[in-house]
Structures are given as C-alpha cells and as structure tokens.
C-alpha cells in the first residue's frame, strides 16, 4: 500500500486554492444549476443577490463543515463524500428549487380571485399579486440546500482540502481551512453570475415577455431534468 503524504495548508493557501478552483471549473459546474433559476424566476427587490446569497452561503457552509469534519474524523470524510447520497442530495435540492419556483407563482383560485377583485383598489393590485411570505422563503431555502450539495461533490481541489484538514487533526483548524477555501471558491463565480448571467437572464425575460410562461416552464423542466440526471449519476458538477 502506497503511503499518503501529509498535506499542509495555511489559511492563505486554502484561499488561493479556492480562488483557482472558482476561476474556472467551479463557475462552469454551477452554470447548469443556476442558469435556469435566473431565467425562470423573477429577480425583483435584491435582483440577482436573492439567488446568489443563499446559494453561496450554502456552498460556504458545506465547505466549512466538510473540512471541519475532516479535521475531526480524518480521511473517513473523503470516503463519505464519494457515497451516492451526495449526488442524491444535490439532485433532490435541484428539484426542490424547481418546485419552489412553481410554488411562488401559484395564483389563487379563480373563484376567490374574482370575489376579491372588486374590493381591491388599482394601486393595491400589484401588492396583492406578490408571492406569499411562505413562498418567498421557499426558494432561498432550496437554493441554500443546492449550494450545500454543490460543496459536497468530490473534485481534486476538494480532495486536497480534505487531506490538509485531516492532517491538521483539529476540528477548528479544519473549519478555518474550509472557510478560506470557500471564500475563494465563491468569490469569482458570484461576481460572474451577478454581473453576467443575471443580466443575461433578465434580458431574456424582458425580450421574451410574451412567452414568459413557456420560458418559466422550460426553466423548471431543465431544473427537474438536471436534478434527476444528477441523482442518477448521469452528470456530475
């Protein structure tokens, strides 16, 4: 059996490792999962950040907890992330995002809408059509889970992080390394998606406003398809 050489990383090294990962492979891997979200859901209020913040927080939490667990449990964590449940988790979270988009746009029944329409003033109509508070919370929560699932998928930089955290043999040191890697990995993709993909999705919705329902249905269908393919192992982020 070939012995495994210990890997040591500082916080700065973990940050740079995350930046190198986030500058290319990570952005490409996230694109199929976030692209349909930007084109299939309204980006009001915070705009793109309503999508990016929960997704990025999920990734940061995932990397930090994974490295902390590696510092505490050693290389057992490396075997854990290779199990099928990781892709099931990400696939299920992706499908949940699609269902959340559907839930946000669900209108009231025709009967109740018609009865209340006469009592609603014109300036109150826009407010009455906004998603319910529960619907507003469902999409960020599912995006957080999708980001968390993305962080658990094995790749070469993540393997290096786990080895370094296991070498430290410390839960706290592992968490610090994981946080550094996460901040580096999330930084560049967040900027790219906030300035590029979000604007692209907004322009698509603007110019195809007549086909808005078809566009949303296509985006929801893509998310469900990607979620199922991920869960079955047909595609890997």
C-alpha positions in Angstrom: 0.0 0.0 0.0 1.4 3.4 -1.0 1.5 5.7 2.0 -0.3 9.0 1.7 1.9 12.0 2.1 0.6 14.6 4.6 -0.7 17.8 3.1 -0.4 21.1 4.9 -2.2 24.3 4.0 -2.4 27.7 5.6 -5.5 29.9 5.5 -3.9 31.9 2.7 -3.0 28.8 0.7 -6.6 27.5 1.1 -7.9 30.8 0.0 -5.7 30.8 -3.2 -6.7 27.2 -3.8 -10.3 28.2 -3.7 -9.7 31.2 -6.0 -8.0 29.0 -8.6 -10.9 26.5 -8.4 -13.5 29.2 -8.5 -11.9 31.0 -11.5 -12.7 28.2 -13.9 -14.1 24.7 -13.1 -16.4 25.9 -10.3 -18.1 28.6 -12.5 -18.7 26.1 -15.3 -20.0 23.5 -12.9 -22.5 25.9 -11.3 -23.8 27.3 -14.6 -26.3 24.5 -15.5 -27.8 24.7 -12.0 -28.1 28.5 -11.7 -28.8 29.4 -15.3 -32.4 28.1 -15.3 -33.1 29.8 -12.0 -32.1 33.2 -13.4 -34.3 32.7 -16.5 -37.2 31.0 -14.8 -37.8 33.3 -11.7 -38.4 37.0 -11.2 -35.3 38.8 -9.9 -37.1 41.6 -8.0 -36.0 43.5 -4.9 -32.4 42.4 -4.4 -32.2 41.2 -8.0 -29.5 38.6 -8.6 -28.5 38.6 -5.0 -31.7 37.0 -3.9 -30.5 33.9 -5.8 -26.7 34.2 -5.2 -26.7 34.9 -1.5 -28.5 31.7 -0.3 -26.7 29.6 -2.9 -23.3 31.0 -1.9 -24.0 30.7 1.8 -24.9 27.0 1.2 -21.5 26.4 -0.5 -19.6 28.2 2.2 -21.4 26.2 4.9 -20.7 23.0 3.0 -17.0 23.5 2.5 -16.5 24.7 6.1 -18.4 21.8 7.7 -16.8 19.3 5.4 -13.3 20.5 6.3 -14.1 20.7 10.0 -15.4 17.1 9.9 -12.2 16.0 8.1 -10.1 17.7 10.8 -12.1 15.8 13.4 -12.7 12.4 11.7 -9.7 12.3 9.4 -9.8 10.7 5.9 -13.1 8.9 6.7 -14.7 12.1 5.3 -13.1 11.5 1.9 -14.9 8.1 1.7 -18.1 9.7 2.9 -18.3 12.3 0.0 -17.8 9.5 -2.5 -21.0 7.8 -1.5 -24.1 8.0 -3.7 -26.1 10.1 -1.2 -24.1 13.2 -2.1 -25.5 13.2 -5.7 -28.9 12.3 -4.4 -28.8 15.3 -2.0 -27.8 17.7 -4.8 -30.3 16.2 -7.3 -33.1 16.4 -4.8 -32.2 20.0 -3.8 -32.2 21.0 -7.5 -35.7 19.5 -8.0 -36.8 21.3 -4.9 -35.6 24.6 -6.4 -37.8 23.9 -9.4 -40.8 23.1 -7.2 -40.2 26.4 -5.3 -40.4 28.4 -8.5 -43.7 26.7 -9.2 -45.0 27.4 -5.7 -44.0 31.1 -5.9 -46.1 31.7 -8.9 -49.2 29.7 -7.9 -52.2 32.0 -8.3 -55.3 32.0 -6.1 -58.3 30.0 -7.2 -60.4 31.8 -9.8 -63.4 31.9 -7.5 -61.6 33.6 -4.7 -59.7 35.9 -7.1 -62.9 37.0 -8.8 -64.7 37.7 -5.5 -61.9 39.8 -4.1 -61.1 41.6 -7.3 -64.0 44.1 -6.9 -62.8 45.1 -3.4 -59.1 45.7 -4.5 -58.1 49.2 -5.5 -55.9 49.5 -8.6 -52.9 50.7 -6.6 -53.2 47.6 -4.3 -53.4 45.1 -7.2 -49.7 44.8 -7.6 -49.2 44.2 -3.9 -51.9 41.6 -3.8 -50.2 39.6 -6.6 -46.9 39.4 -4.9 -45.8 35.9 -3.7 -46.9 35.0 -0.2 -44.3 35.1 2.7 -44.0 31.3 2.7 -43.4 31.2 -1.0 -40.8 33.9 -0.6 -38.9 31.8 1.9 -39.1 28.5 0.0 -36.8 29.5 -2.9 -33.9 30.8 -0.8 -34.1 27.8 1.4 -33.9 25.4 -1.5 -31.1 27.4 -3.2 -29.1 27.1 0.1 -29.5 23.3 0.0 -28.5 23.2 -3.6 -25.3 25.3 -2.8 -24.6 23.0 0.1 -24.9 20.0 -2.1 -22.6 21.5 -4.7 -19.9 21.9 -2.0 -20.0 18.1 -1.2 -19.2 16.9 -4.7 -15.7 15.5 -4.9 -13.1 17.2 -7.0 -9.3 17.5 -7.0 -9.1 20.8 -5.0 -11.7 19.5 -2.5 -9.6 16.3 -2.0 -6.6 18.5 -1.3 -8.6 20.5 1.2 -9.8 17.3 3.0 -6.3 15.9 3.1 -5.0 19.1 4.6 -7.8 19.3 7.2 -7.2 15.7 8.1 -3.5 16.3 8.5 -4.3 19.2 10.9 -6.2 16.7 13.1 -8.2 19.6 14.5 -11.8 20.4 14.0 -11.1 24.2 14.4 -8.2 24.2 12.0 -10.2 22.2 9.5 -13.0 24.7 9.8 -10.6 27.6 9.2 -9.2 26.0 6.1 -12.6 25.2 4.8 -13.8 28.8 5.3 -10.7 30.1 3.5 -11.3 27.7 0.6 -15.0 28.5 0.5 -14.5 32.3 0.3 -12.0 31.9 -2.5 -14.2 29.4 -4.4 -17.3 31.5 -4.1 -15.9 35.0 -4.8 -15.3 34.9 -8.6 -18.3 32.8 -9.6 -20.6 35.2 -7.6 -19.2 38.2 -9.4 -19.6 36.4 -12.8 -23.1 35.4 -12.1 -24.1 38.7 -10.6 -22.8 40.8 -13.5 -23.2 38.4 -16.4 -25.6 35.6 -16.0 -28.2 37.5 -14.1 -28.3 40.3 -16.7 -28.5 37.8 -19.5 -31.4 36.1 -17.8 -33.2 39.4 -17.2 -32.8 40.4 -20.8 -34.2 37.1 -22.0 -37.2 37.6 -19.8 -37.6 41.2 -21.0 -37.5 40.4 -24.7 -39.5 37.2 -24.4 -42.1 38.6 -22.1 -44.9 37.4 -24.3 -43.6 33.8 -23.9 -43.0 34.3 -20.1 -45.0 31.2 -19.1 -43.3 29.0 -21.6 -39.9 30.3 -20.6 -40.6 29.6 -16.9 -41.9 26.1 -17.7 -38.8 25.4 -19.8 -36.5 26.5 -17.0 -38.4 24.5 -14.4 -38.3 21.4 -16.7 -34.5 21.9 -17.1 -34.0 22.1 -13.4 -36.0 18.9 -12.8 -34.1 17.1 -15.7 -30.7 18.2 -14.3 -31.8 17.2 -10.7 -32.8 13.7 -11.9 -29.7 13.3 -14.0 -27.5 14.4 -11.0 -29.3 12.0 -8.7 -28.8 9.1 -11.1 -25.1 10.0 -11.6 -25.5 10.8 -15.3 -24.0 14.2 -14.8 -21.6 15.4 -12.1 -20.9 19.1 -11.3 
